[in-house]
C-alpha cells in the first residue's frame, strides 16, 4: 500500500545528522511509488551536494527558525487559534492510538502527520479534510520564498501518493 510511502518520505523532514544521507538513499529504494521515488531521489541528490553543516543550515532555514514554509498542517489552515488546538488534540489522540511518536514535534507537524497517515486505518477525517489544502499552501510558500530549495522535492513526493478522501466526503 502506497500510504506506507508517506512514513518513508517523512524521514526526509528529520534533522540532518551523520549517516542520514545513506539512510535516505535506502529509503528511496523502498518506496513503492515511482513518482515519489523520483522526487525523493532528487531531494537526496540535492542535499548530497552539501556538507553536513550546509544541510543543517538549509533544514533550519527551511523548517525551523522563521521557516520558508510552515510545516504545521493546523497552523497553515487556522493559524494559532482554538481550531488548531482542537485539531492537534484529535491528531495527538490518533498518534497515541496508532503508536506514532511525534519525535519532539507538535502533533500537526508534517513529519508525524505523514507517519500517522501511513499507520492509521482509517486516518482521522479532520486530517484528511485539510491536508490537501495545507500541502498546496506549503508548496506555494516554499516556491515563492526559495524556488530552488531541495525541500520542494519532499513536498512533491507527498503529492505523488494518493491520500484517501475523508469518510463521507469533505464536509
C-alpha atoms as an extended CHARMM CRD file, in Angstrom:
* protein
*
       171  EXT
         1         1  UNK       CA              0.0000000000        0.0000000000        0.0000000000  PROA      1               0.0000000000
         2         2  UNK       CA              1.4690000000        3.3240000000       -1.0450000000  PROA      2               0.0000000000
         3         3  UNK       CA              0.3430000000        5.1270000000        2.0980000000  PROA      3               0.0000000000
         4         4  UNK       CA              3.2800000000        3.3770000000        3.7730000000  PROA      4               0.0000000000
         5         5  UNK       CA              5.4520000000        5.5050000000        1.4670000000  PROA      5               0.0000000000
         6         6  UNK       CA              4.3780000000        8.5700000000        3.4750000000  PROA      6               0.0000000000
         7         7  UNK       CA              6.2490000000        7.2880000000        6.5350000000  PROA      7               0.0000000000
         8         8  UNK       CA              9.3430000000        6.8640000000        4.3760000000  PROA      8               0.0000000000
         9         9  UNK       CA              9.0170000000       10.3490000000        2.8690000000  PROA      9               0.0000000000
        10        10  UNK       CA              8.6210000000       11.7590000000        6.3970000000  PROA      10              0.0000000000
        11        11  UNK       CA             12.2030000000       10.7310000000        7.1090000000  PROA      11              0.0000000000
        12        12  UNK       CA             13.3700000000       13.4550000000        4.7440000000  PROA      12              0.0000000000
        13        13  UNK       CA             11.9830000000       16.0680000000        7.1400000000  PROA      13              0.0000000000
        14        14  UNK       CA             14.1010000000       14.7710000000       10.0400000000  PROA      14              0.0000000000
        15        15  UNK       CA             17.0380000000       16.8660000000       11.1620000000  PROA      15              0.0000000000
        16        16  UNK       CA             20.2470000000       16.0760000000        9.2280000000  PROA      16              0.0000000000
        17        17  UNK       CA             22.9720000000       14.1340000000       11.0050000000  PROA      17              0.0000000000
        18        18  UNK       CA             25.9100000000       11.9280000000       10.1570000000  PROA      18              0.0000000000
        19        19  UNK       CA             24.6110000000        8.8570000000        8.3390000000  PROA      19              0.0000000000
        20        20  UNK       CA             21.2390000000       10.4210000000        7.4470000000  PROA      20              0.0000000000
        21        21  UNK       CA             22.1100000000       10.7020000000        3.7420000000  PROA      21              0.0000000000
        22        22  UNK       CA             22.8240000000        6.9680000000        3.4880000000  PROA      22              0.0000000000
        23        23  UNK       CA             19.5860000000        6.2230000000        5.3590000000  PROA      23              0.0000000000
        24        24  UNK       CA             17.6480000000        8.3760000000        2.9100000000  PROA      24              0.0000000000
        25        25  UNK       CA             19.2510000000        6.6120000000       -0.0620000000  PROA      25              0.0000000000
        26        26  UNK       CA             17.9790000000        3.3240000000        1.4090000000  PROA      26              0.0000000000
        27        27  UNK       CA             14.5350000000        4.8890000000        1.8960000000  PROA      27              0.0000000000
        28        28  UNK       CA             14.3860000000        5.9080000000       -1.7720000000  PROA      28              0.0000000000
        29        29  UNK       CA             14.8730000000        2.2800000000       -2.7820000000  PROA      29              0.0000000000
        30        30  UNK       CA             11.9930000000        1.1830000000       -0.5160000000  PROA      30              0.0000000000
        31        31  UNK       CA              9.3560000000        3.4980000000       -1.9890000000  PROA      31              0.0000000000
        32        32  UNK       CA              6.5890000000        1.7620000000       -3.9340000000  PROA      32              0.0000000000
        33        33  UNK       CA              5.5100000000        4.8750000000       -5.8190000000  PROA      33              0.0000000000
        34        34  UNK       CA              7.8350000000        5.5120000000       -8.7570000000  PROA      34              0.0000000000
        35        35  UNK       CA              6.8840000000        9.2000000000       -8.7320000000  PROA      35              0.0000000000
        36        36  UNK       CA              7.6780000000        9.5490000000       -5.0370000000  PROA      36              0.0000000000
        37        37  UNK       CA             10.9130000000        7.5890000000       -5.5510000000  PROA      37              0.0000000000
        38        38  UNK       CA             11.9500000000       10.0340000000       -8.2870000000  PROA      38              0.0000000000
        39        39  UNK       CA             11.0840000000       13.1120000000       -6.1860000000  PROA      39              0.0000000000
        40        40  UNK       CA             12.7640000000       11.8480000000       -3.0070000000  PROA      40              0.0000000000
        41        41  UNK       CA             15.7590000000       10.8300000000       -5.1010000000  PROA      41              0.0000000000
        42        42  UNK       CA             16.0410000000       14.4150000000       -6.3410000000  PROA      42              0.0000000000
        43        43  UNK       CA             15.9850000000       15.6520000000       -2.7470000000  PROA      43              0.0000000000
        44        44  UNK       CA             18.7400000000       13.2080000000       -1.7720000000  PROA      44              0.0000000000
        45        45  UNK       CA             20.8370000000       14.1800000000       -4.7950000000  PROA      45              0.0000000000
        46        46  UNK       CA             20.4720000000       17.8720000000       -3.9370000000  PROA      46              0.0000000000
        47        47  UNK       CA             21.4270000000       17.5560000000       -0.2740000000  PROA      47              0.0000000000
        48        48  UNK       CA             24.2770000000       15.1690000000       -1.1520000000  PROA      48              0.0000000000
        49        49  UNK       CA             25.9880000000       18.1560000000       -2.7620000000  PROA      49              0.0000000000
        50        50  UNK       CA             26.0030000000       19.9570000000        0.5960000000  PROA      50              0.0000000000
        51        51  UNK       CA             28.2580000000       19.4970000000        3.5890000000  PROA      51              0.0000000000
        52        52  UNK       CA             26.5160000000       18.3420000000        6.7500000000  PROA      52              0.0000000000
        53        53  UNK       CA             26.7740000000       21.8740000000        8.1720000000  PROA      53              0.0000000000
        54        54  UNK       CA             25.2340000000       23.3390000000        4.9980000000  PROA      54              0.0000000000
        55        55  UNK       CA             22.4130000000       20.7820000000        5.1020000000  PROA      55              0.0000000000
        56        56  UNK       CA             21.7590000000       21.5730000000        8.7650000000  PROA      56              0.0000000000
        57        57  UNK       CA             21.6010000000       25.2830000000        7.9110000000  PROA      57              0.0000000000
        58        58  UNK       CA             19.2440000000       24.5760000000        4.9990000000  PROA      58              0.0000000000
        59        59  UNK       CA             16.9890000000       22.4470000000        7.2200000000  PROA      59              0.0000000000
        60        60  UNK       CA             16.8640000000       25.1030000000        9.9400000000  PROA      60              0.0000000000
        61        61  UNK       CA             16.2570000000       27.9300000000        7.4590000000  PROA      61              0.0000000000
        62        62  UNK       CA             13.5560000000       25.9680000000        5.6540000000  PROA      62              0.0000000000
        63        63  UNK       CA             11.6730000000       24.3190000000        8.5190000000  PROA      63              0.0000000000
        64        64  UNK       CA             12.5920000000       25.7570000000       11.9080000000  PROA      64              0.0000000000
        65        65  UNK       CA             13.5490000000       29.3430000000       12.6470000000  PROA      65              0.0000000000
        66        66  UNK       CA             11.3680000000       31.6990000000       10.6280000000  PROA      66              0.0000000000
        67        67  UNK       CA             10.6890000000       28.8640000000        8.1840000000  PROA      67              0.0000000000
        68        68  UNK       CA             10.3910000000       29.3580000000        4.4420000000  PROA      68              0.0000000000
        69        69  UNK       CA              7.1800000000       27.3710000000        4.7210000000  PROA      69              0.0000000000
        70        70  UNK       CA              5.3190000000       26.4790000000        7.8770000000  PROA      70              0.0000000000
        71        71  UNK       CA              5.4320000000       22.6610000000        8.2630000000  PROA      71              0.0000000000
        72        72  UNK       CA              2.4520000000       22.5610000000       10.6570000000  PROA      72              0.0000000000
        73        73  UNK       CA             -0.7730000000       21.4340000000        8.9690000000  PROA      73              0.0000000000
        74        74  UNK       CA             -3.0840000000       23.0490000000       11.5290000000  PROA      74              0.0000000000
        75        75  UNK       CA             -1.1820000000       26.3330000000       11.5590000000  PROA      75              0.0000000000
        76        76  UNK       CA             -1.3150000000       26.5760000000        7.7790000000  PROA      76              0.0000000000
        77        77  UNK       CA             -5.1060000000       26.1850000000        7.8380000000  PROA      77              0.0000000000
        78        78  UNK       CA             -6.1330000000       28.0850000000       11.0060000000  PROA      78              0.0000000000
        79        79  UNK       CA             -3.1160000000       29.9760000000       12.3150000000  PROA      79              0.0000000000
        80        80  UNK       CA             -2.7020000000       29.9250000000       16.0900000000  PROA      80              0.0000000000
        81        81  UNK       CA             -6.2790000000       29.7080000000       17.3340000000  PROA      81              0.0000000000
        82        82  UNK       CA             -8.5850000000       27.2720000000       19.0780000000  PROA      82              0.0000000000
        83        83  UNK       CA             -9.4380000000       25.4000000000       15.8380000000  PROA      83              0.0000000000
        84        84  UNK       CA             -5.7950000000       24.4400000000       15.5280000000  PROA      84              0.0000000000
        85        85  UNK       CA             -5.7820000000       23.3840000000       19.1810000000  PROA      85              0.0000000000
        86        86  UNK       CA             -8.8020000000       21.1380000000       18.6690000000  PROA      86              0.0000000000
        87        87  UNK       CA             -7.2210000000       19.7070000000       15.5340000000  PROA      87              0.0000000000
        88        88  UNK       CA             -3.9120000000       18.9980000000       17.2910000000  PROA      88              0.0000000000
        89        89  UNK       CA             -5.7280000000       17.3120000000       20.1730000000  PROA      89              0.0000000000
        90        90  UNK       CA             -7.5500000000       14.9900000000       17.7670000000  PROA      90              0.0000000000
        91        91  UNK       CA             -4.3790000000       14.2150000000       15.8150000000  PROA      91              0.0000000000
        92        92  UNK       CA             -2.4870000000       13.5640000000       19.0630000000  PROA      92              0.0000000000
        93        93  UNK       CA             -5.1090000000       11.0390000000       20.1990000000  PROA      93              0.0000000000
        94        94  UNK       CA             -4.8050000000        9.2540000000       16.8430000000  PROA      94              0.0000000000
        95        95  UNK       CA             -0.9900000000        9.2950000000       17.0350000000  PROA      95              0.0000000000
        96        96  UNK       CA             -1.1080000000        7.7440000000       20.5000000000  PROA      96              0.0000000000
        97        97  UNK       CA             -3.6690000000        5.1460000000       19.3950000000  PROA      97              0.0000000000
        98        98  UNK       CA             -1.5590000000        4.0700000000       16.3990000000  PROA      98              0.0000000000
        99        99  UNK       CA              1.7710000000        4.3190000000       18.2390000000  PROA      99              0.0000000000
       100       100  UNK       CA              3.1570000000        7.2100000000       16.2160000000  PROA      100             0.0000000000
       101       101  UNK       CA              5.8920000000        9.0010000000       18.1520000000  PROA      101             0.0000000000
       102       102  UNK       CA              5.9540000000       12.6990000000       17.2160000000  PROA      102             0.0000000000
       103       103  UNK       CA              9.7070000000       12.7230000000       17.9820000000  PROA      103             0.0000000000
       104       104  UNK       CA              9.5370000000       16.0160000000       19.8180000000  PROA      104             0.0000000000
       105       105  UNK       CA              7.4100000000       17.7900000000       17.2190000000  PROA      105             0.0000000000
       106       106  UNK       CA              3.9110000000       19.1590000000       17.7140000000  PROA      106             0.0000000000
       107       107  UNK       CA              1.2040000000       16.7280000000       16.5830000000  PROA      107             0.0000000000
       108       108  UNK       CA              0.3830000000       18.7250000000       13.4400000000  PROA      108             0.0000000000
       109       109  UNK       CA              3.9890000000       18.8670000000       12.1820000000  PROA      109             0.0000000000
       110       110  UNK       CA              4.2660000000       17.3460000000        8.7290000000  PROA      110             0.0000000000
       111       111  UNK       CA              6.6960000000       14.6000000000        9.7690000000  PROA      111             0.0000000000
       112       112  UNK       CA              4.4930000000       12.8810000000       12.3970000000  PROA      112             0.0000000000
       113       113  UNK       CA              1.3570000000       13.6270000000       10.3380000000  PROA      113             0.0000000000
       114       114  UNK       CA              2.7920000000       11.6390000000        7.4210000000  PROA      114             0.0000000000
       115       115  UNK       CA              3.7540000000        8.7770000000        9.7080000000  PROA      115             0.0000000000
       116       116  UNK       CA              0.2240000000        8.8170000000       11.1550000000  PROA      116             0.0000000000
       117       117  UNK       CA             -1.3220000000        8.5840000000        7.6880000000  PROA      117             0.0000000000
       118       118  UNK       CA              0.8930000000        5.5840000000        6.9630000000  PROA      118             0.0000000000
       119       119  UNK       CA             -0.1280000000        3.8590000000       10.2160000000  PROA      119             0.0000000000
       120       120  UNK       CA             -3.7780000000        4.7960000000       10.6530000000  PROA      120             0.0000000000
       121       121  UNK       CA             -6.6960000000        2.8510000000        9.2690000000  PROA      121             0.0000000000
       122       122  UNK       CA             -8.7680000000        4.9030000000        8.9860000000  PROA      122             0.0000000000
       123       123  UNK       CA             -6.9720000000        8.2240000000        9.2240000000  PROA      123             0.0000000000
       124       124  UNK       CA             -8.7900000000       10.9790000000       11.1220000000  PROA      124             0.0000000000
       125       125  UNK       CA            -11.3070000000       12.7210000000        8.8540000000  PROA      125             0.0000000000
       126       126  UNK       CA            -10.2480000000       16.1020000000       10.1980000000  PROA      126             0.0000000000
       127       127  UNK       CA             -6.7270000000       15.4680000000        8.8950000000  PROA      127             0.0000000000
       128       128  UNK       CA             -7.8540000000       14.1500000000        5.5190000000  PROA      128             0.0000000000
       129       129  UNK       CA            -10.1230000000       17.1680000000        5.0700000000  PROA      129             0.0000000000
       130       130  UNK       CA             -7.3780000000       19.7780000000        5.4810000000  PROA      130             0.0000000000
       131       131  UNK       CA             -4.2100000000       18.0380000000        4.3110000000  PROA      131             0.0000000000
       132       132  UNK       CA             -4.5460000000       18.7180000000        0.5520000000  PROA      132             0.0000000000
       133       133  UNK       CA             -5.0940000000       22.4370000000        1.1260000000  PROA      133             0.0000000000
       134       134  UNK       CA             -2.2650000000       22.6240000000        3.6760000000  PROA      134             0.0000000000
       135       135  UNK       CA              0.1880000000       20.8430000000        1.3630000000  PROA      135             0.0000000000
       136       136  UNK       CA             -0.7890000000       23.1170000000       -1.5150000000  PROA      136             0.0000000000
       137       137  UNK       CA             -0.1250000000       26.1880000000        0.6020000000  PROA      137             0.0000000000
       138       138  UNK       CA              3.1960000000       24.7710000000        1.8360000000  PROA      138             0.0000000000
       139       139  UNK       CA              4.3360000000       24.1050000000       -1.7260000000  PROA      139             0.0000000000
       140       140  UNK       CA              3.3150000000       27.6180000000       -2.8220000000  PROA      140             0.0000000000
       141       141  UNK       CA              5.0330000000       29.2680000000        0.1550000000  PROA      141             0.0000000000
       142       142  UNK       CA              8.2920000000       27.4240000000       -0.4560000000  PROA      142             0.0000000000
       143       143  UNK       CA              8.2360000000       28.0740000000       -4.2040000000  PROA      143             0.0000000000
       144       144  UNK       CA              7.6570000000       31.7790000000       -3.5880000000  PROA      144             0.0000000000
       145       145  UNK       CA             10.2850000000       32.0180000000       -0.8360000000  PROA      145             0.0000000000
       146       146  UNK       CA             13.0530000000       29.9740000000       -2.4520000000  PROA      146             0.0000000000
       147       147  UNK       CA             12.2640000000       28.3280000000       -5.7620000000  PROA      147             0.0000000000
       148       148  UNK       CA             15.3690000000       26.0930000000       -5.8460000000  PROA      148             0.0000000000
       149       149  UNK       CA             15.0820000000       24.7620000000       -2.2830000000  PROA      149             0.0000000000
       150       150  UNK       CA             15.5590000000       20.9480000000       -2.2150000000  PROA      150             0.0000000000
       151       151  UNK       CA             12.6900000000       20.5230000000        0.2450000000  PROA      151             0.0000000000
       152       152  UNK       CA             10.3300000000       21.2410000000       -2.6610000000  PROA      152             0.0000000000
       153       153  UNK       CA             11.1210000000       17.6930000000       -3.8040000000  PROA      153             0.0000000000
       154       154  UNK       CA              9.8710000000       16.2750000000       -0.4950000000  PROA      154             0.0000000000
       155       155  UNK       CA              6.6050000000       18.1640000000       -0.7940000000  PROA      155             0.0000000000
       156       156  UNK       CA              6.2800000000       16.9720000000       -4.3930000000  PROA      156             0.0000000000
       157       157  UNK       CA              6.9320000000       13.3710000000       -3.2870000000  PROA      157             0.0000000000
       158       158  UNK       CA              3.9710000000       13.6080000000       -0.8950000000  PROA      158             0.0000000000
       159       159  UNK       CA              1.7830000000       14.7720000000       -3.7850000000  PROA      159             0.0000000000
       160       160  UNK       CA              2.6630000000       11.5620000000       -5.6630000000  PROA      160             0.0000000000
       161       161  UNK       CA              0.8160000000        9.4780000000       -3.0540000000  PROA      161             0.0000000000
       162       162  UNK       CA             -2.9470000000        9.0380000000       -3.2970000000  PROA      162             0.0000000000
       163       163  UNK       CA             -4.1890000000       10.0710000000        0.1150000000  PROA      163             0.0000000000
       164       164  UNK       CA             -7.7320000000        8.8110000000        0.7790000000  PROA      164             0.0000000000
       165       165  UNK       CA            -10.6370000000       11.2010000000        0.9320000000  PROA      165             0.0000000000
       166       166  UNK       CA            -12.4780000000       11.6050000000        4.2290000000  PROA      166             0.0000000000
       167       167  UNK       CA            -15.1030000000        9.0070000000        5.0230000000  PROA      167             0.0000000000
       168       168  UNK       CA            -18.3710000000       10.5610000000        3.9140000000  PROA      168             0.0000000000
       169       169  UNK       CA            -16.5370000000       13.1720000000        1.7960000000  PROA      169             0.0000000000
       170       170  UNK       CA            -15.3380000000       16.6260000000        2.7890000000  PROA      170             0.0000000000
       171       171  UNK       CA            -17.8640000000       18.4370000000        4.9390000000  PROA      171             0.0000000000
